[in-house]
């Protein structure tokens, strides 16, 4: 009895079983390439937006602190400028004779210049 001899080896989906899985044929490979490219773009965009922190949801808000610091610095500079301007105005008033000494002289002069009634 003769048995039928196969003329060709059985067809398999893997042409070479020794190849790594990454090199096997993949259906819809364009779709996967496009998805990988979109994922890479999202990762780069999030890295630019959120910095290199691994946990971007836990990152601290920097901009409110920067704005608050700038407002605080502006207030301190304004107070320093106001104190300096007030001091300079006091010096100018004293040079012109409008200082506190003039007010005291005006208050005291009517009392000292009063002549007694005869």
Phi, psi and omega in degrees: 000131182254139180260148180291133179264133180289137182273336179224152179291156182298138182287135179232154181286334178263115180291325180224109184290350182273352179286145175297158184298331181294338182261003178284160179292135179237125175290150181059043184295330178297322180298317180291324177295317179294321178294321178294321178294318178296321177297318179297319178296318178297320179295318179294319179296317180291328177294322178291321183286318190252003179082192185267009180295138181288324181250085186290338179287336181267000183292152181277150178285119184268319187298317177299324178291321179295315180295317177299320178295319178295320178296318179297316178297319179296319178295318179296316178297321178296318179295318178297316179296321179294317179295318178296318179293321179296317178296318179295321178294324176297319178296317179296319179297320179292323177295323181279349181086020180258012187286192180296329181296326179294318179296318179294323178294322180292325179287319184280329185297321177296329180287322182277333182274357181290124176266145182290144179281129180282000000 
